[in-house]
């Protein structure tokens, strides 16, 4: 069984990849990490979207909020000290 593409066409894919590149540059985080976060959020938002052209804006905002606020998370909640 083939996996359905997250992007409906090449133009939509280019639009999202451009947003991913911008997030990567803005936050200094490798694109492969941004892709994972971005596509997860895109899948969630795409289920309810009526107009797909705005998805890159909404997903980018959610990722920016996530990355901006990650520094305010309590270290205990992130379980960083586990071995």
Rosetta blueprint (number, residue, H / E / L):
1 X L
2 X L
3 X L
4 X L
5 X L
6 X L
7 X L
8 X L
9 X L
10 X H
11 X H
12 X H
13 X H
14 X H
15 X H
16 X H
17 X H
18 X H
19 X H
20 X H
21 X H
22 X H
23 X H
24 X H
25 X H
26 X H
27 X H
28 X L
29 X L
30 X L
31 X H
32 X H
33 X H
34 X H
35 X H
36 X H
37 X H
38 X H
39 X H
40 X H
41 X H
42 X H
43 X H
44 X H
45 X H
46 X H
47 X L
48 X L
49 X L
50 X L
51 X L
52 X H
53 X H
54 X H
55 X H
56 X H
57 X H
58 X H
59 X H
60 X H
61 X H
62 X H
63 X H
64 X H
65 X H
66 X H
67 X H
68 X H
69 X H
70 X H
71 X H
72 X H
73 X L
74 X L
75 X H
76 X H
77 X H
78 X H
79 X L
80 X L
81 X L
82 X L
83 X L
